[in-house]
């Protein structure tokens, strides 16, 4: 087998927690993975991974070999991508990372439409609560809200997005409509215990921060939105998530002049530039998101 093939094999094994997990990814038995790994180590004359029955741990040499392998694999992929892009025929593997709810509601349907147009591209969608390390995990595109956290990443805007205050018409009939942010203290507010410890403080840019309270809270956005639909309170939620409910008259925007900025961003490793398949997918996702949120016309 070629050195390139060994590098691709090692990159998969080194980024998994166990031989069994790597074997499942590679479609091999754990013993076959162990034997091939041993052959690579014998050829190189160094031990790359310390392995137990439960865990794999890279040696110093293994960490260096992984870093170099990923760089070489990516360089080859970039060259091949450039060749196929010139023919207007995107192909190869594209790995995408997104959050669970946004991934289910918007990214997965966009991938379905993309796959029908470009059958030569293999797409892996990885949904996680927190963003993955896109370099370590071999992610080609990550969908994130707000600014990237690492200088080695490139960010591109997919959609201007705001978090707005929303409530069901029934709730507003029973409890009245707040006229200013301070009025939220007199209302049942449904909060998400997700992004930071001060989950009960809603921040509106440079404006006043408002501490809110209510009977219901959750770490799941879908559940919280359903409680709002059921008339249990006011919530701060992204346009992309509630636009369809506003369009249907099931929710109303409260205090529309007050919102948080939470743009939908495309994040990818700086060294990749932007391959044709990723660029085409971003354009497709951007168009679908704009169509989905176009009816929510806020000032």
Buried (B, 14 or more C-beta within 10 A) or exposed (E): EEEEEBBBBBBBBBBBEBBBBBBBEBEBEBEEBBEBBEEBBEEBEBBBBEBEEEEBEBBEBBBEBBBEBBEBBBEEBBEEBEEBBEEEEBBBEBBBBBBEBBBBBBBBEBBEBBBEEBEEBEBEBBBEEEBBEBBEBBBBBBBBBBEBEEEEBBBBEBBEBBBBBBBBEEBBEEBEBBEEBEBBEEBBBBBBEBEEEEBBEBBBEEEEEBEBEBEBBBEEBEEBBEBBBEBBBBBBBBBBBBBBBBBEEBBBBBBBEBBBEBBBBBBBBEEBEBBBBBBBBBEBBBBBBEEBBEEBEEE
